[in-house]
């Protein structure tokens, strides 16, 4: 790697691997330029899709500390570098691959962990981060409401019991002795 342009390309790719939450390797053989443009749009704002040279990308991945992708650098390879929500980008790749069978997801890395193509498809089946956070907040709110009802139950039971006793006393009248007093008077 004596040429400075190759060294600059490796440095740029290394930076992209380090700054990305996820990197997905794909094979793009048979896709037109228009289809690649459409794929870049479907990935969302938080992803970059770049056609790369296998040798330089393998060196960059190793320099970034990712050694698990070495066997995926065969054939024409492009990498989707995801800096935002990886679920959104995985959904974009999955949906595009359904419509265009020439796009093959090889695998990749998510937060430093290697993922196979099937695992990326499972990632695409997840709900978005916002939906999962909303469900978590709803579950926590329901738990708190249930706890408040549990803490309030003894107090409300006491109030109902006192109200029932007061009603009983008012029904019996003021001059009627209580049952315990009536037995002692006899």
N, C-alpha and C positions, 0 to 999 in steps of 0.2 A: 504494500500500500504506500508506494512512494509518491504518488501524485497528490498535490494539495487539494484538488477538487474532490477526490475520493475521501480524503481525511475530513474535509468539511461536511460531506454528505453523512459520514459515519457520526460525526459530532452532532449534527442536527437530528439524526434518527435517535441517537442515544438520549438527547434532551427530550424528544417526544416520548420515548419509552418511560423515562423517569417522571415526567410531568403528567402522564396519563393515568387514569383510574383503571383503564382496560385497554387492551390491544387485541383486535380480532384479525386473524390471518385468513384471507380468502383467495380463491383461485378465480380469476375473472376471464378465462379463456372463452372467446366467442361472444363477448359483450361488445356492443358498439360504443362509440364515444357518447352518443346521446343517452344510452342506457347507463353508462357510468356517471353521467351528469345527473340523471334522475336518481341514481343510488346515493350520490353525495347529498342531494336534497332530502332524501328519505331518512338519512341518518340523524338529521337534526342539527341544531346549531353547535352542540357540544362535541362534535366528532369531526375528524378530518380523515378523508379516505385518500391514501397515497399509493400509487403503483411504485414498487421498490425493487431494487436489485437484491437477489437472495444473499449473495456473499456479504455485501455491505450491511444488510439488515441483520444478518446473523452475528456479525462482529459487533454491531451497535447493541443488539439485545444482550449479548454476553457482557459488554462493558457496562450495561445498565443493571447487571446482576440477574438477568433472566436467562437461565440455561436450559429451560424445559422445552423451548420451541425449536431446537436445532433440527429435528427430523421433519418439521413442517415446511421448511424452506426448499421445496422442490416444485418445479413448474412455474408458470407465471403467477407471481404473488403480489397481492396488494394488502395493505394493512389499514384498518380503521382504528385510529387513535382516539379514544373516548376520554374526554376531560370532565364531562358532567355525569348525568345519570346513565349508567350502563344499560339499564333495562330499556330505556327509550331507544337507544342505538341498536340493541339486540333485536327489539321488535321491528325496527326499520330494516335491518338485514334479513330477518326471517321473512317478513312480508315481501321484500324485493325478491328473495330467493324463490318464493312460491310462484311469483309471476314470471321469473326469469331463471329457469333451471340451469343455465350456464354458470351462474354464480354458485360457487361451492364454498361453504364455510369449513375451513380446515381445523380451526381451534384457536386458542389464544391464551391470554393471561388476564386475570382480574385481581387487582390488588396484590400482585405478586404470586398468585396461585394459578397454576396451569389449569385450563379448562378445555375439555374436548368439544367437538362440534355439537354433540348431543346436550352437553351441559349448557352451552350457549343458547340452544333452543329452549331448554327449561327456564333459563334466565329470562328469555323473551316472554314466557308464559306468566311471569310474575306481574302483579299489578304495579303501577308506578309508585314511586316513593311517597308522593302526596296522598294517594289513596291508602297506602299502608299506615301512614302516620295518622290519618283521619280515623281509621278503624281502631288504632291503638288508643287515641284520645277518647273515642266513643266508649271503648271497653273500660277505660279508667274512670270515665264519668259515671258509667253505670255501676261500677263497683263502689264508688264513693256515695252514690245515691242509696244503694243497698245498705251500706254501713250506716248512713244517717238514719234510715228507716229503722234499722235494728237498734240503734241507740235511743231512738225516740219511742220505741214500742213500750218499754216499762212505764214511762211517764204517761203515755196516752191510756194505758190499761188502768193506771191508778186513777186518772181523771174519770174514766168511764165507771169504775167501781164506786168512786165517791159520789158521782152523779146518780147512780142507781140507788145507793143508800139514802141519799137526800130525797129522792123520789118516793122511796118506800116510807120514810118518816112522814113526808107530807101527805101520803095516802092514808096512813093509819090515823092521822089526826093528832092534835096536840095533847088531848087528855088521855089517850090510850097508853097504858104503860107498856114498856118493852117486854118481851116474853120472859126474860130472866127476872124482872121485877114482879111479874104476875105470879110466878111460881112461889116466890118467897113470901108474898102476901097471903097466900092460902094457907 
